[in-house]
Amino acid sequence: MDISKFIANHTGKFNLSKFKTDYTADIDSKDEAEKMLKKNIETMAELQDKLYAQDRYSLLIIFQAMDAAGKDGAIKHVMSGLNPQGTQVYSFKQPSKEELDHGYLWRIQKAVPERGRIGIFNRSHYEDVLIVRVHNLIKYQQLPEELVDDKIWERRFRQINDFEKYLYENGTVIIKFFLNISKEEQKKRFLSRIEDPAKNWKFSVADVDERKFWDDYMKAYQDAIAATSTKYAPWYIIPADKKWFARLAVSEVIVQTMKKLKPDYPKLSDEQIAQLQNCKEILLNEK
């Protein structure tokens, strides 16, 4: 799959409205996509094992999306073959009082994956330039008044870029996904949650209220992605109207990114190999 079709241009010409939400890359069926996904999951597990053993890089995967776009499902299905020992998932909710008493990146820094591990963020520091911006929640972040001006979002974009570049330059490879769902498809999924008793728990009255701010969110995503899609931390705009394709596309990006790292098992020195042979002989000669 040509994953370059999903990359948000980092030259300042990015336009979110140009990305189709129902694109499927000419894949004929859901069954075909699921077979491809299964193969990618197996490949991902092999690459993760080598990444963990090599202990040089870490991988940070960030998911952002409107409600019902499929973040939880993508994480569940795409990451199903990973070893939990080398994987950590964080879901960032409304910040606590302690977190509000620090800079907005404080709680994010604590959750960054260590070398050899894969970290998955279900929502992230981008909430502080998305929902905080749309609902003017900046007033609750206890910042000095002189810092809350019309340049605050530009400063935060710069801070995020600096933070992500710091991570990249210290061995953390970053992939950022925006699951791009249409407003009509979101409506269908909300209705499905209401009509199916097994899905009722997924629905919140607040979900309908948030739809009133759809255009504001699209503007906030447009600005944030345009300002922070970089070569070292690219944004991928994943068509999400078809869940089966979104999951496949996410897996393709992850696999292709991991392959570029060329992770491998550590090579032993001649001395270490000799020690292994000695240990083997000792074990074989045990009585």
Rosetta blueprint (number, residue, H / E / L):
1 M L
2 D L
3 I H
4 S H
5 K H
6 F H
7 I E
8 A L
9 N L
10 H L
11 T L
12 G L
13 K L
14 F L
15 N L
16 L H
17 S H
18 K H
19 F L
20 K L
21 T L
22 D L
23 Y L
24 T L
25 A L
26 D L
27 I L
28 D L
29 S L
30 K H
31 D H
32 E H
33 A H
34 E H
35 K H
36 M H
37 L H
38 K H
39 K H
40 N H
41 I H
42 E H
43 T H
44 M H
45 A H
46 E H
47 L H
48 Q H
49 D H
50 K H
51 L H
52 Y H
53 A H
54 Q H
55 D L
56 R L
57 Y L
58 S E
59 L E
60 L E
61 I E
62 I E
63 F E
64 Q E
65 A E
66 M L
67 D L
68 A L
69 A L
70 G L
71 K H
72 D H
73 G H
74 A H
75 I H
76 K H
77 H H
78 V H
79 M L
80 S L
81 G L
82 L L
83 N L
84 P H
85 Q H
86 G H
87 T E
88 Q E
89 V E
90 Y E
91 S E
92 F L
93 K L
94 Q L
95 P L
96 S L
97 K H
98 E H
99 E H
100 L H
101 D L
102 H L
103 G L
104 Y L
105 L L
106 W H
107 R H
108 I H
109 Q H
110 K H
111 A H
112 V L
113 P L
114 E L
115 R L
116 G L
117 R L
118 I E
119 G E
120 I E
121 F E
122 N E
123 R L
124 S L
125 H H
126 Y H
127 E H
128 D H
129 V H
130 L L
131 I H
132 V H
133 R H
134 V H
135 H L
136 N L
137 L H
138 I H
139 K H
140 Y H
141 Q L
142 Q L
143 L L
144 P L
145 E H
146 E H
147 L H
148 V L
149 D L
150 D L
151 K L
152 I H
153 W H
154 E H
155 R H
156 R H
157 F H
158 R H
159 Q H
160 I H
161 N H
162 D H
163 F H
164 E H
165 K H
166 Y H
167 L H
168 Y H
169 E L
170 N L
171 G L
172 T E
173 V E
174 I E
175 I E
176 K E
177 F E
178 F E
179 L E
180 N E
181 I L
182 S L
183 K H
184 E H
185 E H
186 Q H
187 K H
188 K H
189 R H
190 F H
191 L H
192 S H
193 R H
194 I H
195 E H
196 D L
197 P H
198 A H
199 K H
200 N H
201 W H
202 K H
203 F L
204 S L
205 V H
206 A H
207 D H
208 V H
209 D H
210 E H
211 R H
212 K L
213 F L
214 W H
215 D H
216 D H
217 Y H
218 M H
219 K H
220 A H
221 Y H
222 Q H
223 D H
224 A H
225 I H
226 A H
227 A H
228 T H
229 S L
230 T L
231 K L
232 Y L
233 A L
234 P L
235 W E
236 Y E
237 I E
238 I E
239 P E
240 A L
241 D L
242 K L
243 K H
244 W H
245 F H
246 A H
247 R H
248 L H
249 A H
250 V H
251 S H
252 E H
253 V H
254 I H
255 V H
256 Q H
257 T H
258 M H
259 K H
260 K H
261 L H
262 K L
263 P L
264 D L
265 Y L
266 P L
267 K L
268 L L
269 S L
270 D H
271 E H
272 Q H
273 I H
274 A H
275 Q H
276 L H
277 Q H
278 N H
279 C H
280 K H
281 E H
282 I H
283 L H
284 L H
285 N L
286 E L
287 K L
